[in-house]
Amino acid sequence: ETLRDLDRPVDFLLLDGWPSLAFDILRIVEPKMADGAIVAVDNIAHFRADLLPVAERLSRAPYRSTRLPFRSGTLVAVYGGV
């Protein structure tokens, strides 16, 4: 609920914990993302099924993303046309 009332642009979003809520959180925060904002998603390999919608969203415009070679998988994306 508190994320719906953000009053300034978001520069960094860390999605770590509650993987089943991650996509909903991304959808709520996305309209408030600053150009060039960074989104980091931890444990992308460990919670593959829950985080699949997040990974798919971050693989398309307006994002550019890459997966870091950590065992549990970390996906990092940049929002916008920086």
N, C-alpha and C positions, 0 to 999 in steps of 0.2 A: 504493500500500500504506500509506503513512504517514497518509493521510487517513482510513482506516478506524479508526485508533486515537486520534482526537482526544479529548482529555479535558475540553474545555470548549466552551461554545456558540460558534458562529461568528456574528460580527456583520457581516462583509463578505466577499464572495466575488467575485473578479475572474476572469472566464473570458476570457483573452486569450492566444492561442497554442494550438497543437494542437487546432484546432476539431473534429477527428474524435473527440476524447476528452471534449469539453465536457459532453455529456449524461451520460456515465458519472460524471464528476466531480460534477456536480450531484446525481445520484442517491445517491452516496456521502455527500456532505456534507449533503444536505437534512435527514436526521433529526437533525442536530446544530445546525440553524439556530436562532438566537435569534429571539424575536418582534421584528419590526421590522428584522431583518437586511436588508442591501442586497446585491443581486446585480447586477453590471455585466458585460455581455457585449459585447466590442468586435468590430468588423468583421462585424457581423451581416449586412450587405448583401454584403460581399465573399465570405463563405463561407456563402452562403444555404443550400445543400443540406446541408452538414455541421451547421449550427446550427439548422436547422428544428425538430428535436425539442426543443431547448432553448427556442426562441422559443415553441413551442406550450405547453410545460410552464409557462413563466413568464406565459402569458396566462390561466391558470386559477387558481382558488383553490388554495391560500391566498396567492397572489401578486397584486399589483397592479403593472402594468408600463406603461412608456412608452418610445417610441423617441426618442432625441435626434437632432436634425437635423445630424449630422456626415456627411460624404461616405461613409465606409465603414460608417456605421451603428453606433450604440451603443444597446443595450437596457439599461434600468435597471429593476429590479423590487424591491419591498419585500415581505418575507415576513411573513405573519401578519396579525393583526387590529389593527394599530396604528391 
